[in-house]
């Protein structure tokens, strides 16, 4: 049984439609004026018959108004003297059917059945799309890439446990989002999720931030204070940029991971913590171990389950998915009626190098939505240097095809020079401003500083 609303000042026509609809087993409500129609609209309606001569809100306007609401019903427009042009206009406005009077019982029955079937198909398509979306995402992490699907499966497998998880990948690939998704998929989801960026604080403050301190432990410690590990009790602590941790911090962290015990700075008392530890880094920790910068025993302790987040340039099939997601969110937050991207714009996005990965793509889409003055984002709304990571340099961008006789280097060494050129050009472009340079490259300041030290950039 469906709920049918009939909005028609012609009582004879309205009574005819109502009688046929009731014979078909549907529940019917009749109104004669636009204000009554608007009052009756709601998510419980399945079908609306609206007259093209309804006072105050003719059929086409009524159709647009009705279909502009969430969970809108199907709309059928009835007309006493309808023309082909009227029918086309009504259908373009979203009407399911356009019926000319006088209406016959069979015509009404067929129209009702067809409209309800159409509504059922739309709901089925919506359900299928939602099911597909669920398959392509883990919480807010969206992907159709086979490597990411394997990451999702691993997250599902380890989420119910307290196993330590290490997330690796370049800056901007979504490591923080994945950590949050892992927390929400776990049985600790009702507990706190505490995030600490190990590269954002100096060593002396970081230890106090993580483990807490007691009054008098150092200058400025005027009272006892619990650290982030204690704050995360019963939940998850996420340690981002763990590769930057000092040797002293690594030793203390190793004990927490092994024994779930800690002491606040300046305190002898041992405290037990119930916390799940998730860590992330954009460094090659195995290389850092070989270089003597990271403890080997800690490396193996945190490398129990490792999740590698591929760079966006390695999962170009996700660019359209992510761009659509970011565009929808940006359009809603800005209140702009931007509906999508042109195919030319999608092509440019799919071919872009994305040194800043997903974070950079998100910023590009937000900028495009703000600048766009049409229903679709076009190439003209995208940054002009999007395909040129050297920020408009006339020199060829690194990463082109190598000559057949080129000397091949190990991948890590081969990537260092293009990365150095990119950072140096960005620094020159922004007159040495490191904050703006990091933002333009889609990385954070601490990552930029680390790369500059590694590459010998002053």
C-alpha positions as CSV (number, residue, x, y, z in Angstrom):
1,X,0.0,0.0,0.0
2,X,1.3,3.5,-0.9
3,X,0.3,6.9,0.4
4,X,-1.0,9.1,-2.4
5,X,-1.6,12.9,-2.1
6,X,-3.8,14.6,-4.7
7,X,-3.5,18.4,-5.1
8,X,-6.2,19.6,-7.4
9,X,-8.9,22.3,-7.1
10,X,-11.1,20.4,-9.6
11,X,-13.0,18.1,-7.2
12,X,-14.4,15.9,-10.0
13,X,-10.9,15.0,-11.3
14,X,-9.5,14.6,-7.8
15,X,-12.3,12.3,-6.8
16,X,-11.8,10.2,-9.9
17,X,-8.1,9.7,-9.1
18,X,-8.8,9.1,-5.5
19,X,-11.4,6.4,-6.3
20,X,-9.0,4.5,-8.6
21,X,-6.1,4.8,-6.2
22,X,-8.2,3.5,-3.3
23,X,-9.5,0.6,-5.4
24,X,-5.8,-0.3,-6.0
25,X,-5.4,-0.5,-2.2
26,X,-3.6,2.8,-1.6
27,X,-4.2,5.4,1.1
28,X,-5.4,8.8,-0.3
29,X,-5.3,12.4,0.9
30,X,-6.9,15.2,-1.1
31,X,-6.1,19.0,-0.9
32,X,-7.2,21.9,-3.1
33,X,-4.6,24.7,-2.4
34,X,-0.8,25.1,-2.5
35,X,-0.5,25.8,1.2
36,X,-2.3,22.6,2.0
37,X,0.0,20.7,-0.3
38,X,3.1,22.0,1.4
39,X,1.7,21.3,4.8
40,X,1.1,17.6,3.8
41,X,4.5,16.9,2.4
42,X,6.6,14.5,4.4
43,X,8.8,11.4,4.1
44,X,5.7,9.1,4.4
45,X,4.4,10.1,1.0
46,X,5.0,7.8,-2.0
47,X,3.2,9.7,-4.8
48,X,1.7,13.1,-5.5
49,X,-0.8,14.1,-8.2
50,X,-0.5,17.9,-8.7
51,X,-2.7,19.9,-11.1
52,X,-0.9,22.3,-13.5
53,X,-3.4,25.0,-12.5
54,X,-3.0,24.6,-8.7
55,X,-3.6,28.1,-7.3
56,X,-0.3,29.6,-5.9
57,X,1.9,26.8,-7.1
58,X,1.3,25.5,-10.7
59,X,2.4,22.0,-11.6
60,X,5.9,22.6,-12.7
61,X,6.7,24.9,-9.7
62,X,5.1,22.3,-7.4
63,X,7.2,19.6,-9.0
64,X,10.5,21.4,-8.3
65,X,9.4,22.3,-4.8
66,X,8.4,18.7,-3.9
67,X,11.5,17.1,-5.5
68,X,13.8,19.6,-3.7
69,X,13.0,17.9,-0.4
70,X,14.8,14.9,1.0
71,X,13.1,11.6,0.4
72,X,10.8,13.2,-2.1
73,X,7.9,11.2,-3.5
74,X,7.2,10.6,-7.2
75,X,5.2,13.5,-8.9
76,X,2.6,13.2,-11.6
77,X,1.3,16.4,-13.2
78,X,-2.3,16.6,-14.5
79,X,-3.4,19.1,-17.0
80,X,-6.8,20.1,-18.5
81,X,-5.3,21.6,-21.7
82,X,-1.7,20.3,-21.8
83,X,0.6,20.7,-24.8
84,X,3.7,18.8,-25.8
85,X,5.8,21.8,-24.6
86,X,4.0,21.6,-21.2
87,X,4.8,17.9,-20.9
88,X,8.5,18.4,-21.8
89,X,8.8,21.2,-19.2
90,X,7.2,19.1,-16.5
91,X,9.4,16.1,-17.3
92,X,12.5,18.3,-17.3
93,X,11.5,19.5,-13.8
94,X,11.5,15.9,-12.6
95,X,7.9,14.8,-13.0
96,X,7.5,11.0,-13.5
97,X,4.5,11.5,-15.8
98,X,2.3,14.2,-17.4
99,X,-1.4,13.3,-17.8
100,X,-3.9,15.1,-19.9
101,X,-7.6,15.3,-18.9
102,X,-10.1,13.7,-19.2
103,X,-8.4,10.8,-17.3
104,X,-9.6,7.3,-17.8
105,X,-9.5,4.6,-15.0
106,X,-6.9,2.5,-16.9
107,X,-4.7,5.6,-17.6
108,X,-4.7,6.4,-13.8
109,X,-4.0,2.8,-12.8
110,X,-1.1,2.5,-15.3
111,X,0.3,5.9,-14.2
112,X,0.2,4.9,-10.5
113,X,1.8,1.5,-11.1
114,X,4.6,3.0,-13.3
115,X,5.4,5.8,-10.8
116,X,5.6,3.4,-7.9
117,X,7.8,1.0,-9.8
118,X,10.0,3.9,-10.8
119,X,10.3,4.9,-7.1
120,X,11.1,1.3,-6.1
121,X,13.9,1.2,-8.7
122,X,15.3,4.5,-7.5
123,X,15.4,3.2,-3.9
124,X,17.0,-0.1,-5.1
125,X,19.6,1.8,-7.0
126,X,20.3,4.0,-3.9
127,X,20.6,0.9,-1.7
128,X,23.0,-0.7,-4.3
129,X,25.1,2.4,-4.5
130,X,25.3,2.6,-0.7
131,X,26.3,-1.1,-0.6
132,X,29.0,-0.3,-3.2
133,X,30.1,2.7,-1.2
134,X,30.4,0.6,1.9
135,X,32.6,-1.9,-0.1
136,X,34.8,0.9,-1.3
137,X,35.4,2.5,2.0
138,X,36.4,1.9,5.6
139,X,34.8,4.7,7.7
140,X,36.1,7.8,5.9
141,X,38.9,6.0,4.0
142,X,37.7,5.7,0.4
143,X,39.3,3.5,-2.3
144,X,38.6,0.9,-5.0
145,X,42.3,0.1,-5.4
146,X,43.1,-3.6,-4.7
147,X,46.0,-2.7,-2.4
148,X,43.7,-0.5,-0.3
149,X,41.1,-3.2,-0.3
150,X,43.7,-5.5,1.3
151,X,44.4,-2.8,3.8
152,X,40.7,-2.7,4.7
153,X,40.7,-6.5,5.2
154,X,43.7,-6.3,7.5
155,X,42.1,-3.5,9.5
156,X,38.9,-5.6,9.9
157,X,41.0,-8.6,11.1
158,X,43.1,-6.7,13.6
159,X,40.5,-4.2,14.9
160,X,39.1,-6.5,17.6
161,X,42.5,-7.2,19.1
162,X,45.0,-5.0,21.0
163,X,47.8,-5.6,18.6
164,X,50.1,-2.7,17.9
165,X,49.7,-1.4,14.3
166,X,52.3,0.6,12.3
167,X,50.9,2.6,9.3
168,X,53.5,3.7,6.8
169,X,53.3,5.9,3.7
170,X,54.1,9.3,2.3
171,X,52.7,12.4,3.9
172,X,49.1,13.1,2.9
173,X,48.2,9.5,2.1
174,X,45.6,9.2,4.8
175,X,47.5,7.5,7.7
176,X,45.6,9.5,10.4
177,X,42.2,8.7,8.8
178,X,43.1,5.0,8.7
179,X,44.2,5.1,12.4
180,X,40.8,6.7,13.3
181,X,39.0,4.1,11.2
182,X,40.9,1.3,13.0
183,X,39.8,2.8,16.4
184,X,36.2,3.0,15.3
185,X,36.2,-0.5,14.0
186,X,37.5,-1.9,17.3
187,X,35.8,-2.8,20.6
188,X,37.5,0.3,22.0
189,X,35.4,2.6,19.9
190,X,33.6,4.1,22.9
191,X,36.9,4.9,24.5
192,X,39.1,7.9,23.7
193,X,41.2,8.3,20.6
194,X,44.2,10.4,21.5
195,X,46.5,11.7,18.8
196,X,50.1,12.9,19.3
197,X,52.4,14.3,16.6
198,X,55.8,13.2,17.7
199,X,57.5,15.6,15.2
200,X,55.7,18.7,16.4
201,X,57.2,18.9,19.9
202,X,60.7,19.1,21.2
203,X,62.1,16.1,23.0
204,X,61.8,17.4,26.6
205,X,58.1,18.4,26.1
206,X,57.2,15.3,24.2
207,X,58.1,12.9,27.0
208,X,56.0,15.0,29.5
209,X,53.2,15.1,27.0
210,X,53.2,11.4,26.5
211,X,53.9,10.1,30.0
212,X,52.9,13.0,32.2
213,X,54.9,14.6,35.0
214,X,54.9,15.3,38.7
215,X,55.1,18.6,40.5
216,X,58.7,20.0,40.5
217,X,59.9,17.5,37.8
218,X,61.2,20.5,35.8
219,X,60.8,24.3,35.6
220,X,57.2,25.1,35.1
221,X,55.9,21.8,36.4
222,X,53.7,23.4,39.1
223,X,51.4,20.4,39.6
224,X,51.0,16.7,38.8
225,X,49.8,16.1,35.3
226,X,48.7,12.9,33.5
227,X,50.1,12.2,30.0
228,X,48.5,11.2,26.8
229,X,49.0,7.5,27.5
230,X,46.9,7.7,30.7
231,X,44.3,9.9,28.9
232,X,43.9,7.2,26.2
233,X,43.2,4.5,28.8
234,X,40.5,2.2,27.5
235,X,41.0,3.5,24.0
236,X,43.6,4.1,21.4
237,X,46.7,6.3,21.3
238,X,48.0,7.3,17.8
239,X,51.6,8.3,17.6
240,X,52.2,10.1,14.3
241,X,55.7,10.6,12.9
242,X,57.2,8.1,15.3
243,X,60.3,8.0,13.1
244,X,61.3,11.4,14.6
245,X,61.3,10.1,18.2
246,X,64.6,10.5,20.2
247,X,66.5,7.5,21.5
248,X,65.5,8.3,25.1
249,X,61.8,8.4,24.1
250,X,62.2,5.2,22.1
251,X,63.4,3.4,25.2
252,X,60.5,4.5,27.3
253,X,58.1,3.7,24.5
254,X,59.5,0.2,24.2
255,X,58.7,-0.5,27.9
256,X,55.1,0.7,27.5
257,X,54.6,-1.5,24.5
258,X,56.2,-4.6,26.2
259,X,54.7,-4.3,29.7
260,X,52.0,-1.6,29.5
261,X,53.8,0.2,32.3
262,X,55.1,3.8,32.6
263,X,56.4,6.3,35.0
264,X,55.5,10.0,34.9
265,X,58.5,12.3,34.4
266,X,60.2,12.9,37.8
267,X,58.2,10.0,39.5
268,X,59.3,6.6,40.7
269,X,55.8,5.1,40.9
270,X,55.0,2.7,38.1
271,X,51.5,3.0,36.5
272,X,49.7,0.4,34.4
273,X,47.9,1.6,31.3
274,X,45.3,-0.2,29.2
275,X,45.8,1.3,25.8
276,X,46.0,0.2,22.1
277,X,49.0,1.8,20.3
278,X,48.8,2.8,16.6
279,X,51.9,4.4,15.1
280,X,52.6,6.1,11.7
281,X,55.6,7.3,9.8
282,X,56.5,8.5,6.4
283,X,60.1,7.3,6.9
284,X,61.6,3.9,5.9
285,X,62.1,2.7,9.5
286,X,64.2,-0.3,8.3
287,X,66.6,2.2,6.7
288,X,66.5,4.3,9.9
289,X,67.5,1.2,11.9
290,X,70.4,0.6,9.6
291,X,71.5,4.2,9.9
292,X,71.4,3.9,13.7
293,X,68.6,6.5,14.1
294,X,65.9,4.0,15.3
295,X,66.2,1.2,17.8
296,X,66.0,-2.3,16.2
297,X,64.2,-3.8,19.2
298,X,61.5,-1.1,19.0
299,X,61.2,-1.5,15.3
300,X,60.4,-5.2,15.6
301,X,58.0,-4.4,18.5
302,X,55.9,-2.0,16.5
303,X,56.2,-3.9,13.2
304,X,53.8,-6.6,14.4
305,X,51.1,-5.5,11.9
306,X,52.3,-3.0,9.2
307,X,49.9,-1.3,6.8
308,X,51.4,0.4,3.8
309,X,49.4,3.4,2.4
310,X,50.2,3.7,-1.3
311,X,50.8,7.1,-2.8
312,X,48.0,8.7,-4.8
313,X,50.0,8.5,-8.0
314,X,50.1,4.7,-7.5
315,X,46.3,4.5,-7.2
316,X,45.1,6.9,-9.9
317,X,41.8,4.9,-10.2
318,X,40.8,6.5,-6.9
319,X,41.3,10.1,-8.0
320,X,37.7,10.3,-9.4
321,X,36.2,8.7,-6.3
322,X,38.1,11.0,-3.9
323,X,37.5,14.1,-6.0
324,X,33.8,13.5,-6.0
325,X,33.8,12.9,-2.3
326,X,35.7,16.1,-1.5
327,X,33.6,18.1,-4.0
328,X,30.4,17.0,-2.4
329,X,31.7,17.9,1.1
330,X,33.1,21.2,-0.1
331,X,29.8,22.1,-1.9
332,X,27.8,21.4,1.2
333,X,30.0,23.3,3.5
334,X,30.2,26.4,1.2
335,X,26.6,26.3,0.2
336,X,27.5,26.4,-3.5
337,X,25.4,24.4,-6.1
338,X,28.4,22.6,-7.6
339,X,27.4,19.2,-8.8
340,X,30.5,17.6,-10.2
341,X,33.6,17.8,-12.4
342,X,33.9,17.9,-16.2
343,X,35.6,15.0,-17.8
344,X,38.5,17.3,-18.9
345,X,39.0,18.3,-15.2
346,X,38.9,14.7,-14.2
347,X,41.6,13.9,-16.8
348,X,43.9,16.6,-15.5
349,X,43.4,15.4,-11.9
350,X,44.1,11.8,-12.9
351,X,47.3,12.8,-14.7
352,X,48.7,15.2,-12.0
353,X,51.8,14.0,-10.0
354,X,50.3,14.7,-6.5
355,X,53.4,15.1,-4.5
356,X,51.1,16.0,-1.5
357,X,48.9,13.0,-2.2
358,X,45.3,13.0,-0.9
359,X,45.7,16.0,1.3
360,X,46.8,18.0,-1.8
361,X,43.9,16.7,-3.8
362,X,41.4,17.8,-1.1
363,X,42.9,21.3,-1.0
364,X,42.7,21.5,-4.8
365,X,39.0,20.5,-4.9
366,X,38.1,22.9,-2.0
367,X,39.8,25.7,-3.9
368,X,38.0,24.8,-7.2
369,X,34.6,24.7,-5.5
370,X,35.2,28.2,-4.1
371,X,36.2,29.6,-7.5
372,X,33.7,27.7,-9.6
373,X,30.7,29.7,-10.9
374,X,29.1,26.9,-12.9
375,X,27.4,23.6,-12.0
376,X,30.6,21.7,-12.8
377,X,34.2,22.3,-11.9
378,X,36.2,22.7,-15.1
379,X,39.9,22.9,-16.0
380,X,39.8,26.7,-15.6
381,X,38.9,26.2,-11.9
382,X,42.0,24.1,-11.2
383,X,45.4,25.5,-10.2
384,X,47.3,26.3,-13.4
385,X,50.4,24.6,-12.2
386,X,48.7,21.4,-11.2
387,X,50.5,19.3,-13.8
388,X,53.8,21.0,-12.9
389,X,55.1,20.1,-9.5
390,X,57.9,22.6,-9.9
391,X,55.4,25.4,-9.3
392,X,55.4,26.9,-12.8
393,X,59.1,26.4,-13.6
394,X,59.8,26.3,-17.3
395,X,62.2,23.4,-16.7
396,X,60.8,20.0,-17.4
397,X,59.2,18.4,-14.4
398,X,61.1,15.5,-12.9
399,X,59.8,12.0,-13.6
400,X,59.7,11.9,-17.4
401,X,60.7,9.0,-19.5
402,X,64.3,7.9,-19.2
403,X,66.4,7.5,-22.3
404,X,67.1,3.9,-23.2
405,X,70.8,4.2,-22.3
406,X,70.2,6.1,-19.0
407,X,72.1,4.8,-16.0
408,X,69.5,3.2,-13.6
409,X,69.8,4.0,-9.9
410,X,68.1,2.4,-7.0
411,X,64.7,3.9,-6.7
412,X,65.4,5.7,-3.4
413,X,68.5,7.4,-4.9
414,X,66.7,8.1,-8.2
415,X,63.9,9.9,-6.4
416,X,66.1,12.1,-4.2
417,X,67.2,14.5,-6.9
418,X,63.7,15.3,-8.2
419,X,62.5,15.7,-4.6
420,X,65.4,18.1,-3.9
421,X,64.6,20.1,-7.0
422,X,61.0,20.3,-6.1
423,X,61.6,21.5,-2.6
424,X,64.3,24.0,-3.7
425,X,62.0,25.5,-6.3
426,X,59.1,25.7,-3.9
427,X,61.3,27.5,-1.4
428,X,62.5,30.0,-4.0
429,X,58.9,30.5,-5.1
430,X,57.8,31.4,-1.6
431,X,61.0,33.4,-0.7
432,X,62.1,30.8,1.8
433,X,58.8,30.8,3.7
434,X,58.8,27.2,5.0
435,X,55.2,27.2,6.2
436,X,53.9,28.2,2.8
437,X,56.3,25.8,1.1
438,X,55.0,22.9,3.2
439,X,51.4,23.8,2.5
440,X,52.0,24.1,-1.3
441,X,53.6,20.6,-1.3
442,X,50.8,19.1,0.8
443,X,53.1,18.1,3.7
444,X,53.5,19.4,7.2
445,X,56.4,21.6,8.5
446,X,58.1,18.8,10.4
447,X,58.2,16.6,7.4
448,X,59.6,19.4,5.3
449,X,62.3,20.1,7.9
450,X,63.2,16.4,7.9
451,X,63.4,16.2,4.1
452,X,65.5,19.4,4.0
453,X,68.0,17.9,6.5
454,X,68.1,14.6,4.7
455,X,68.7,16.2,1.3
456,X,71.2,18.8,2.6
457,X,69.0,21.8,1.8
458,X,69.8,25.0,3.7
